């Protein structure tokens, strides 16, 4: 399943529509009217490996 977003912000005469395509493992972005996306990168979600290892975690501010 792929999601496709298009944004147009008419700020000036050079405004262009940005197209963002979200797929399962890859995100593509570029401008409308171009034959291919300008960038593509992996869709990665980061999660902390450890929780509560910082000094003072769990203490309320005074």
QUICOR-V332738 format. One record per residue. N is the residue number from 0. RES is the residue in one small letter. PHI is phi as a letter, one per 40 degrees, with the letter a starting at -180 (* if undefined). Layout:
n = (N;N)
res = (RES;RES)
phi = (PHI;PHI)
//
This chain:
n = (0;1;2;3;4;5;6;7;8;9;10;11;12;13;14;15;16;17;18;19;20;21;22;23;24;25;26;27;28;29;30;31;32;33;34;35;36;37;38;39;40;41;42;43;44;45;46;47;48;49;50;51;52;53;54;55;56;57;58;59;60;61)
res = (x;x;x;x;x;x;x;x;x;x;x;x;x;x;x;x;x;x;x;x;x;x;x;x;x;x;x;x;x;x;x;x;x;x;x;x;x;x;x;x;x;x;x;x;x;x;x;x;x;x;x;x;x;x;x;x;x;x;x;x;x;x)
phi = (*;b;b;b;b;b;b;b;b;c;c;a;c;b;c;b;c;c;b;b;b;b;b;d;b;b;b;b;a;a;b;c;g;c;c;a;c;c;b;a;a;c;c;b;b;c;b;c;c;b;b;g;c;c;c;g;c;g;c;c;c;c)
//
